Amino acid sequence: MEQLIPIVNKLQDVFGAIGQSPIDLPQIVTIGSQSSGKSSVLENVVGKGFLPRGTGIVTRRPLVLQLYNTSNHSIPTSPNAISSSLRNEWGEFLHLPGEKFYSFDEIRDEIVRETDRSTGRNKGISNKSINLKIYSPRVLNLTLVDLPGITKVSVGDQPADIEDQIREMCLHYISNPNAIILAVTAGNTDLANSDALKMARSVDPEGNRTIGVLTKLDLMDPGTDASDMLNNRIIPLRRGYVGVINRGQRDISQRKSIKEGLRKEMEFFKSHPAYRSLQHRCGTTTLAKMLNSILMHHIRDCLPEIKNRITGMMADIQQELDALGTPTGDISRATLGGSLLGLLSKFAASFGNAVDGKGSSADGVEMNELYGGARISYIFNEIFGRSLMMIDPFDGLTDEDIRTAICNANGPRPSLFVPEISFDLLVRRQISRLEQPGLQCIDLVYDELQRMSSQCEPTELQRFPDLRDRMCDTVSNLLRRCVSPTQMMISNLIKVELAYINTSHPDFIGGSRAVAQLMERMSREEGVESSPNPPAAPNKSGDSDGPSTPAADHSEGDYADSHHRGGERDEKGGLMSFIFGGKKDNRRRSSIGGMGSPSNMVKLPQVPDTMRNNEMPTDRERIETEIIKSLIESYFNIVRKNFLDMVPKTIMYFLVNHSKDSIQNELVSELYKENEIADLLRETDDVAQRRRTCAEMRGLLGRALEIVNEVRDFNTFK
Ligand SMILES: Nc1nc2c(ncn2[C@@H]2O[C@H](COP(=O)(O)OP(=O)(O)OP(=O)(O)O)[C@@H](O)[C@H]2O)c(=O)[nH]1
């Protein structure tokens, strides 16, 4: 194992430095029959005697042993860890946090105590693991698992199904594909009946991660030996078998060291006639080498992926270093001027491209969502356009308001015709309502341009916060300056509309056609209801379902036709004579008549401060209201259509195109000033620091690649 320690340490160091997770080495798990020597094998592999051993069932809970190498890199210890150079090896139990065990005898005692704590003293078992961490400069970062021995007959407090319970426990650990299975069988027992081998085969049928370990070869009957087994002849395993001799119970009682045990083991195999020719299959050192080799192959299998990660990181760092460029302090004034111009042009160009839809955003959003000019188009069509079409031509205008406006336009005497002045007044009021959405649309596009400008910042700009701030200010000022004329133009669009209500617009319904339509509708309704009465007031928005475009309602042909037809209807009288005096308004008359005969002295009521029509509208008033409404709707639709067309054009001309076309000149005239260039292109300390960190990181990654290559070419058996 010792050979691997420096290599793995080097890799771990490099990974620690570059912030990557270390290689996940396989766990080594021992399984085997009771007293076959599992704990002894593990101890020898680790090189430390700290596991309880003895006859009968000793390991009664899984022991998960995590080894941490403490040689020269960060140690995962508790906060009050003492890193004494004298006491540089210690153990810590999960169930005793913060307590350090510097003596391995004490560790062994604590394992016994903790086993008894949950299983009792009478040979009970438990699948609750004991977790022990060993910190040492002489170990690999490995996890080893010692499991209770497989037994068939329950004794003491053991449950009747002890065999099944232990089997389940073992299967849990050896099923992990990252586990190397040490299937321990005592040499002096029958290999064909080895529980360990049977169990290992059930989870690793190919034998890729199983090593057969034969213990107690020193206890075999004289004249017998394990050469057939070691030669892989009895139950063949892909990785074969290793024969070992652990310290016997007497050696342990006499406190013989592991080192002494290993020496005795070597002597035994060298002097034994059957094993002399099987040295490559004998001894704890051979087992350690096999483990080494497996670990090394595992590490090598991980290397291509690690290498990929490192080269990927290197490319990123190089890219960042390129973006950070040369320190500006080292650059001549003339070159600095060129760099500044370059940055300004790059920004202006990418802003222009973003507006025109030619560029791509720095953060690559163009595949997932709309970007740049496309967002402006969305604002025009989806936000402004849709909202405008949603406006009801009679928004904020009730039939009652219209009636009052008609009365007011009439003045002291009722008019003979539908008073035009009330249409003029009301339609202006409705047209004014369009201004606000137009102005809001400017704000939306303004925000969008601001957003685009921040997305267009070249990455190099991050180095120069002063320049970045000044560029932001310049762009913001430019955009702000463009906003006022745009607002003024949008307001003017409304003013222009209000300046002249063009009732001879070809799309306008006109008075005659409005009347004609109403007549048509009334006669239709009369026909249906066979009612002699004039129709009740239709709903607020006339008889259309909602706002509709004038073009859809009345084509030019319709218009001419309607004039004609309207004229015909006029001559026929009917409704027109009803409106303009042909028919008597009975209700009004009776109401006036109700004011009493001159013979009675009537006291007039007081004149109220605020006067409104409080009677129900007369039929004539209802009809007048309907006519005014269809005039308003028709004219409003004409203006809305104009506005829908003109607002985007105005915003594009005064705000978007103007800022796009003048951004480069603006930036240069504001920021390219001989005496300010050096200040603008001064890097902040953290940029310099970042460049240093990147350079260091690049060095580290280079070193990591070297190490990875070294490990790849390393020969474990040299
Ligand atoms: N002579 C000799 N004794 C051994 C050998 N291996 C183990 N022993 C002894 O066998 C007994 C059992 O050894 P352990 O290592 O505790 O066996 P285990 O498989 O861990 O035992 P459980 O955990 O109780 O199943 C101990 O007394 C060891 O000293 C060996 O190779 N030769």
Ligand as a Chemical Component Dictionary entry (heavy atoms), coordinates in Angstrom:
data_LIG
# 
_chem_comp.id                   LIG 
_chem_comp.type                 NON-POLYMER 
_chem_comp.pdbx_formal_charge   0 
_chem_comp.three_letter_code    LIG 
# 
loop_
_chem_comp_atom.comp_id 
_chem_comp_atom.atom_id 
_chem_comp_atom.alt_atom_id 
_chem_comp_atom.type_symbol 
_chem_comp_atom.charge 
_chem_comp_atom.model_Cartn_x 
_chem_comp_atom.model_Cartn_y 
_chem_comp_atom.model_Cartn_z 
_chem_comp_atom.pdbx_ordinal 
LIG N1  N1  N 0 -2.103  -19.686 13.644 1  
LIG C1  C1  C 0 -2.890  -18.849 13.025 2  
LIG N2  N2  N 0 -3.903  -18.298 13.682 3  
LIG C2  C2  C 0 -4.692  -17.407 13.033 4  
LIG C3  C3  C 0 -4.480  -17.115 11.683 5  
LIG N3  N3  N 0 -5.415  -16.242 11.308 6  
LIG C4  C4  C 0 -6.178  -16.008 12.408 7  
LIG N4  N4  N 0 -5.742  -16.712 13.443 8  
LIG C5  C5  C 0 -6.335  -16.760 14.751 9  
LIG O1  O1  O 0 -7.678  -17.127 14.598 10 
LIG C6  C6  C 0 -8.493  -16.452 15.529 11 
LIG C7  C7  C 0 -9.567  -15.698 14.775 12 
LIG O2  O2  O 0 -8.992  -14.693 14.092 13 
LIG P1  P1  P 0 -9.768  -13.395 13.733 14 
LIG O3  O3  O 0 -8.901  -12.557 12.913 15 
LIG O4  O4  O 0 -10.362 -12.814 14.935 16 
LIG O5  O5  O 0 -10.902 -14.024 12.896 17 
LIG P2  P2  P 0 -12.248 -13.361 12.392 18 
LIG O6  O6  O 0 -12.606 -14.060 11.147 19 
LIG O7  O7  O 0 -12.071 -11.939 12.315 20 
LIG O8  O8  O 0 -13.203 -13.762 13.561 21 
LIG P3  P3  P 0 -14.715 -13.303 13.763 22 
LIG O9  O9  O 0 -14.718 -11.862 13.468 23 
LIG O10 O10 O 0 -14.995 -13.634 15.128 24 
LIG O11 O11 O 0 -15.530 -14.061 12.803 25 
LIG C8  C8  C 0 -7.577  -15.538 16.286 26 
LIG O12 O12 O 0 -7.211  -16.112 17.479 27 
LIG C9  C9  C 0 -6.364  -15.393 15.417 28 
LIG O13 O13 O 0 -5.179  -15.216 16.158 29 
LIG C10 C10 C 0 -3.418  -17.710 11.009 30 
LIG O14 O14 O 0 -3.168  -17.509 9.837  31 
LIG N5  N5  N 0 -2.638  -18.596 11.742 32 
# 
loop_
_chem_comp_bond.comp_id 
_chem_comp_bond.atom_id_1 
_chem_comp_bond.atom_id_2 
_chem_comp_bond.value_order 
_chem_comp_bond.pdbx_ordinal 
LIG N1  C1  SING 1  
LIG C1  N2  DOUB 2  
LIG C1  N5  SING 3  
LIG N2  C2  SING 4  
LIG C2  C3  DOUB 5  
LIG C2  N4  SING 6  
LIG C3  N3  SING 7  
LIG C3  C10 SING 8  
LIG N3  C4  DOUB 9  
LIG C4  N4  SING 10 
LIG N4  C5  SING 11 
LIG C5  O1  SING 12 
LIG C5  C9  SING 13 
LIG O1  C6  SING 14 
LIG C6  C7  SING 15 
LIG C6  C8  SING 16 
LIG C7  O2  SING 17 
LIG O2  P1  SING 18 
LIG P1  O3  DOUB 19 
LIG P1  O4  SING 20 
LIG P1  O5  SING 21 
LIG O5  P2  SING 22 
LIG P2  O6  DOUB 23 
LIG P2  O7  SING 24 
LIG P2  O8  SING 25 
LIG O8  P3  SING 26 
LIG P3  O9  DOUB 27 
LIG P3  O10 SING 28 
LIG P3  O11 SING 29 
LIG C8  O12 SING 30 
LIG C8  C9  SING 31 
LIG C9  O13 SING 32 
LIG C10 O14 DOUB 33 
LIG C10 N5  SING 34 
# 
